[in-house]
């Protein structure tokens, strides 16, 4: 069985969990609070960030992009039409481009500041950066969400899925980040019907169910979070 060191609201961890769900992998989940800098976890990933995948007998696999590539290299060929990284060079480039867009750019500009300020800081000690959320950081991140949502809408209007005709890593990366901040009610779905319709399709997939069933004590989910027909 594969073991995933993760945090329930880490967008990158959510991405890996969606990938595993699509492929039908059983994951043993181990919650990790990266800001605590546990020595045992740093031995697996000196960067101290989630997610980290453990496949027995092999080195620890850190980071969403590396995990995605590892899964494709070890299992992709056997999944046929369900493969989340297509086989043609042009398609693979586009999927990787969009996967990086969401896992790097969207994360830096929107999902990470929102999750950090509104969730992680609740559990961080002062020595680890905890404290009251910073209103200006939240405001800037919510503004950035609007621009990214518009881009998703443009992609959804011109393609069946974000990177082309079928579901890929690109869709799961975008949906993972959106799901983390949708829990907080920070996605203005009324601004783009195409993005909303695309997300509703992805959110309705069986791989999404475990994510939608998770709740954070003291932080209620938004109305749209679990509603498949929002």
Phi, psi and omega in degrees: 000143176279143177245133179240118170277123191209172165233139187303331182248014170285117183301322179294322176296319179298321177301312181296321179295323177294317178301312179300320179296319179296325181269356178076026179279143170272127178245134167269118185265131176237116181289134180227127174261096188303329182293345179281345175054049178298136183299319181295324179286322178296334176292332177278320181216099182302339177290340177073021183245152174264154004267163171226127180258136177245120174244112191311132178091359181232161179299155176300143185246103185262143171091143185299315183294317181293320178297317180299315179296319179298314180297320179294318181295325185266336185228346188301314186299330184275355183266354175060231183292346180273001183300131186272350172238107186301171187265338180280148185300313181300317179294320181295321178299315182293319178297315179295322179299313182287325176300317177293323179304312184279318182286340179250296187290309179298320179300312183293320188271338188223295191292319181295311178298323181291314180293320180296310184290323189260344180237299187302318184299338177296332187250352180278140169285165180301325181292343180254009179099011179288174181136192181292143177295146181269116186298322182290326177293316179297317181298315181294318181295320179294326174295318179295326177303320183298319180292319179293322179297321177297321179293317176301317179299318178298316178298317183292332178281339184254352182219164176290314171236178191296324183257357182161219188278340185220168182298135178220182173307327183300315180295318183290326177295311180299315182293324180297314180292318179296322183296322181296321181270341173293327175305323182275353182079026186256018176247118182279075186300333182290353182272344181209105183292327181292317177296319180296316180294319177298313182296323178299321178296314182291319181295338181278355181286148181304329182297340183276341189302316179300324180293317183290344181271354183267134182232151180253122181303129178086352178231094181292147178288152177293165181299324185280347191300309183261354183280114181283345179243038185293000000 
